[in-house]
Amino acid sequence: GVRDMLTTALFGSNKFIVLERDAINDAMVEQEFSQSGRVGDATKIPMGQLEGAQLLVVGAITSFDAGVGGGAIPIPIPLSRNGDFGVLNVSAKRGYVAMDLRIIDVATGRVLNTTAVEGKNWNFGANLTGIFGWRGGGIALPGLLKYFSNTPVEEALQKMVSAAVDKISTQTGTP
């Protein structure tokens, strides 16, 4: 997934020509099918049109915190005079991801540059759980406040990928 995010971000930066290599076999099969005579001349794909790459970007996730850090503070809240109460849980979670990147010159195989990028994020939220004494049991109420739509890890990944594009742009001299 991180590879896909980085590919999308590099392409979206409008600074690089990004070549597809994960699905290259699919493209080659389609080219061969096009030449098989089963496809009309109007949609036949010419052979030998794939582009070669000048640089290769490779990376590895070197640190990952799935947001287990943080904690919650329960706050009791009276809901009625007959003993019903709720508990407001205020919480904080963190996400952290780090990646080492290498930029490789395809012609020589030389590593041109290495760098580390990271993404960090804190997510704060709250939910309310109700406990109703007169009913003799506990009933969960809907959340009073929702957590942010993205988890801390997702936001940390987005920040890391953005930092990676910036670093790659700087290191390759791409404005």
Salt bridges, closest charged atoms under 4 A:
ASP22 OD1 - ARG3 NH1 2.72
ASP41 OD1 - LYS44 NZ 3.74
ASP65 OD2 - ARG94 NE 2.63
GLU118 OE2 - LYS120 NZ 3.52
